[in-house]
């Protein structure tokens, strides 16, 4: 169960984030819209909370290896937190999943949560309503398949290689699309 492997902490009440804004100074707060399809956080549009307000919320700080999981709305979306230059927080629509058991790698846990079977289980267990949601109890009871640490390391390494290859192919495809448009424009200009 996920609750045996990780500490799961829902985000702070929305009322504690009233002063969240677009000012360049302050502590960044991760929201569901900041989570990319590649299970990372896009830091370009992170909204910020003034430092004095954020100081009261230090129990919601994120650190490398944490997983920020959307628990209201777009269920199943999550981001694995990498190294970051500053402390970040997360909002009330999210929960932090922090590995507390040495038997599981945070990177493997993120891979597992992205698997079709885990995504199906999350959807199946979600509380229905106007907006689907997950509470801490549901997340704690989420089953997790846990191979040996060696297998986890292997899975993380292989998937990272596949992700890198996919990134290279996407960049190549994008470059070819640009070339195609440039060639078409060149051919059309000749007439």
C-alpha positions as CSV (number, residue, x, y, z in Angstrom):
1,X,0.0,0.0,0.0
2,X,1.2,3.5,-0.8
3,X,0.6,4.6,2.8
4,X,3.2,2.0,4.0
5,X,5.8,3.4,1.6
6,X,5.2,7.1,1.7
7,X,4.0,10.0,3.8
8,X,0.9,11.6,2.1
9,X,0.1,15.2,3.0
10,X,-2.7,17.1,1.4
11,X,-2.1,20.7,0.4
12,X,-2.9,23.6,2.8
13,X,-6.3,25.0,2.9
14,X,-7.1,27.5,0.1
15,X,-7.7,30.2,2.7
16,X,-4.0,30.0,3.6
17,X,-3.0,30.8,0.0
18,X,-5.2,33.9,-0.3
19,X,-2.2,36.2,-1.2
20,X,-1.0,33.9,-4.0
21,X,-0.1,36.1,-6.9
22,X,2.0,36.8,-10.0
23,X,4.7,38.9,-8.3
24,X,8.2,37.8,-9.1
25,X,9.2,37.7,-5.4
26,X,8.0,35.1,-2.9
27,X,7.8,31.3,-2.6
28,X,6.5,29.4,-5.7
29,X,3.4,27.3,-5.3
30,X,2.8,24.3,-7.5
31,X,-0.8,24.0,-8.8
32,X,-2.3,21.3,-11.1
33,X,-1.9,23.6,-14.1
34,X,1.8,23.7,-13.5
35,X,2.2,20.0,-13.9
36,X,3.2,18.9,-17.4
37,X,2.3,15.8,-19.4
38,X,5.9,14.6,-18.8
39,X,5.3,14.5,-15.0
40,X,7.4,17.5,-14.2
41,X,6.6,21.0,-13.1
42,X,6.8,23.9,-15.6
43,X,8.4,26.6,-13.5
44,X,7.7,29.4,-15.9
45,X,4.3,30.4,-14.6
46,X,4.4,29.4,-11.0
47,X,2.5,31.8,-8.9
48,X,4.1,33.0,-5.6
49,X,3.1,33.5,-2.0
50,X,4.8,36.4,-0.1
51,X,7.6,35.1,2.1
52,X,5.9,36.1,5.4
53,X,2.8,34.0,4.4
54,X,4.9,31.1,3.2
55,X,6.9,30.9,6.4
56,X,3.8,29.6,8.2
57,X,3.4,26.8,5.7
58,X,6.9,25.2,5.9
59,X,5.3,21.7,6.6
60,X,4.1,21.9,2.9
61,X,7.6,22.5,1.5
62,X,8.6,20.3,-1.4
63,X,12.0,18.6,-1.8
64,X,13.7,16.6,-4.4
65,X,12.1,13.2,-4.8
66,X,8.7,14.3,-3.6
67,X,5.7,13.6,-5.9
68,X,3.0,16.2,-6.2
69,X,-0.2,14.4,-7.0
70,X,-3.4,16.1,-8.2
71,X,-6.2,15.0,-5.8
72,X,-9.0,17.2,-7.1
73,X,-10.1,17.5,-10.7
74,X,-7.5,16.1,-13.2
75,X,-6.8,13.0,-11.2
76,X,-3.8,10.9,-12.1
77,X,-1.6,13.9,-13.0
78,X,1.5,14.2,-10.9
79,X,5.0,15.6,-11.0
80,X,8.2,14.2,-9.6
81,X,10.1,17.1,-8.0
82,X,13.7,17.3,-9.2
83,X,16.5,19.6,-7.9
84,X,15.2,23.1,-7.5
85,X,17.0,26.3,-6.6
86,X,14.4,27.4,-4.0
87,X,11.7,26.0,-1.7
88,X,8.4,25.4,-3.3
89,X,5.0,24.7,-1.8
90,X,1.9,23.0,-3.3
91,X,-1.8,24.0,-3.3
92,X,-4.9,22.5,-1.8
93,X,-5.8,20.6,-5.0
94,X,-2.7,18.5,-4.6
95,X,-1.1,16.1,-2.2
96,X,2.6,15.5,-1.5
97,X,3.8,11.9,-1.6
98,X,7.1,11.6,0.1
99,X,8.9,8.2,0.2
100,X,9.7,7.2,3.7
101,X,10.7,3.6,3.1
102,X,14.1,2.6,1.8
103,X,12.6,-0.2,-0.2
104,X,11.2,2.2,-2.8
105,X,12.9,4.7,-5.0
106,X,10.9,7.9,-5.5
107,X,11.6,7.7,-9.2
108,X,10.2,4.2,-9.4
109,X,7.2,5.3,-7.4
110,X,6.6,8.0,-10.0
111,X,6.9,5.4,-12.8
112,X,4.5,3.1,-11.0
113,X,1.9,5.9,-10.5
114,X,2.1,6.6,-14.3
115,X,1.4,3.0,-15.2
116,X,-2.0,2.2,-16.7
117,X,-2.9,-0.1,-13.9
118,X,-2.2,2.5,-11.2
119,X,-4.0,5.2,-13.2
120,X,-7.0,2.9,-13.5
121,X,-7.0,2.2,-9.8
122,X,-6.8,5.9,-9.0
123,X,-9.8,6.5,-11.3
124,X,-11.7,3.6,-9.8
125,X,-11.2,4.7,-6.2
126,X,-11.9,8.4,-6.8
127,X,-14.8,10.0,-4.9
128,X,-17.5,11.0,-7.4
129,X,-19.1,14.4,-7.4
130,X,-19.1,17.6,-9.4
131,X,-15.3,17.3,-9.2
132,X,-13.7,13.9,-8.8
133,X,-11.4,13.8,-5.8
134,X,-9.0,11.6,-3.7
135,X,-8.6,11.9,0.0
136,X,-5.6,10.8,2.0
137,X,-7.2,7.5,3.1
138,X,-7.8,6.5,-0.6
139,X,-4.2,7.4,-1.5
140,X,-2.8,5.5,1.5
141,X,-4.8,2.3,0.4
142,X,-3.6,2.5,-3.2
143,X,-1.8,-0.8,-3.9
144,X,1.8,-0.6,-5.1
145,X,3.7,-3.4,-6.8
146,X,7.2,-3.3,-5.3
147,X,10.0,-5.1,-7.1
148,X,13.5,-5.4,-5.6
149,X,15.6,-2.2,-5.5
150,X,17.8,-3.6,-8.3
151,X,14.8,-4.1,-10.5
152,X,13.6,-0.6,-9.6
153,X,17.0,0.9,-10.5
154,X,16.8,-1.0,-13.8
155,X,13.3,0.2,-14.6
156,X,14.2,3.8,-13.8
157,X,17.3,3.6,-16.0
158,X,15.6,1.9,-19.0
159,X,12.6,4.3,-18.9
160,X,14.9,7.3,-18.7
161,X,16.7,6.0,-21.8
162,X,13.4,5.6,-23.6
163,X,12.3,9.1,-22.5
164,X,15.5,10.6,-23.8
165,X,15.2,8.8,-27.1
166,X,11.6,10.0,-27.4
167,X,12.7,13.5,-26.7
168,X,15.3,13.3,-29.4
169,X,12.8,12.0,-31.9
170,X,10.3,14.8,-31.0
171,X,12.9,17.4,-31.5
172,X,13.9,15.8,-34.9
173,X,10.2,15.7,-35.9
174,X,9.8,19.4,-34.9
175,X,12.8,20.4,-36.9
176,X,11.5,18.5,-39.9
177,X,8.2,20.3,-39.6
178,X,10.0,23.6,-39.7
179,X,12.1,22.5,-42.6
180,X,8.9,21.4,-44.5
181,X,7.3,24.7,-44.0
182,X,10.4,26.6,-45.1
183,X,10.7,24.5,-48.2
184,X,7.1,24.9,-49.1
185,X,7.4,28.7,-48.7
186,X,10.5,28.6,-50.8
187,X,8.8,26.7,-53.6
188,X,5.7,28.9,-53.5
189,X,7.9,32.1,-53.7
190,X,9.4,30.9,-56.9
191,X,6.2,31.2,-58.8
